[in-house]
Amino acid sequence: MPPVAPMLAKATEALPEGEGMIFEPKWDGFRCLVFRDGDEVELGSRNERPLTRYFPELLDPLRAGLPQRCVIDGEIVVASGDRLDFDALQQRIHPAASRVDRLSVETPASFVAFDLLAIGDRSLLGEPFHERRAQLERAMGKAEAPIHLTPATTDRAEAADWFVRFEGAGLDGVMAKPLDGTYEQNKRAQFKVKHRRTADCVVAGFRMHKDGDGVGSILLGLYDDAGQLHHVGVASSFTARRRKELLGELSTHMDGGLEQHPWRAWAEQESSSAEAGRMPGAPSRWNAKKDLSWTPLRIELVAEVAFEQVQNGRFRHSARLVHWRPDRDPPSCTYAQLDEVPPLELAEIFKS
């Protein structure tokens, strides 16, 4: 029975070497756990919130293609033409039932299954993945589109080929899972290799563009193990049109933004602080005349951003906004997502 926290993945730069791994395509959609008990079907999001009402077109196909009683982990995706369309998927999360019904016809979703957590009276959480995969293949034997079983291979060369070939279809990259691994809820016990390094970050505020016309940059945060939100950098480099659009999108989250903001003390701190250069809203340590005042937002929004490098817990360069993540809640945005490459010592470099 729900809630069940899905198993997570840690980003790596390359497919793991050695034996004992199985590889799958990484789907660009909404993580979804399907709970079926007879005619009752519930769809749960990554953050354990209900998705059922947003994807009514999936319910009958799931009833037709899945065992009578089961829990299946997978991804909800939307395809436009011959590739996945995450923007269209985002539009499916809407409060108006009439719009949900219309979009279920205009941009219908599919469900891609990749793990089996329970079947009948039996929980499979403690079973190795190779056993869960074998039972998933049997359980999905009657499934038809829009319900799919994700491809899988133990051939690393084939997985590397997928990484290149599947990108044109809008897939994110490749997943790598230990064949003997059990299902560890809310643990990063598997690996993902993406075409770019990305992280889901809290959108904590923004700065206006220097010309005063729209958003110049978005302030990003990640939580540490103690639950403290750290400023990790900004997303910027928006077109003039996008700057104006962002101002409209963010304005609905401004009211009362400072009242309970975790960075309130930083916003109110005197600009002469010794740590000013590390805090949102404070003057740049390199250019005290530069206006870095910022507008706090209520801690509600999550955005996926692409970045190049992490140094001292912060993005080394400005990140790039990929898209909003309405399926994520802010507390789930932690440093555990990041695979920070350890630096080489200069002595080691000089020896080579």
Secondary structure, 3 states (H helix, E strand, C coil): CCCCCCCEEEECCCCCCCCCEEEEEECCCEEEEEEEECCEEEEEECCCCECHHHCHHHHHHHHHHCCCEEEEEEEEEEEECCEECHHHHHCCCCCCHHHHHHHHHHCCEEEEEEEEEEECCEECCCCCHHHHHHHHHHHCCCCCCCEEECCCECCHHHHHHHHHHHHHHCCCEEEEEECCCCCCCCCEEEEEEECCEEEEEEEEEEEECCCCCCEEEEEEEEECCCCCEEEEEEECCCCHHHHHHHHHHHHCCCCCCCCCCCCHHHHHCCCCCCCHHHCCCCCCCCCCCCCCCCEECCCCCEEEEEECCEECCEECCCEEEEEECCCCCHHHCEHHHCCCCCCCCHHHHHHC
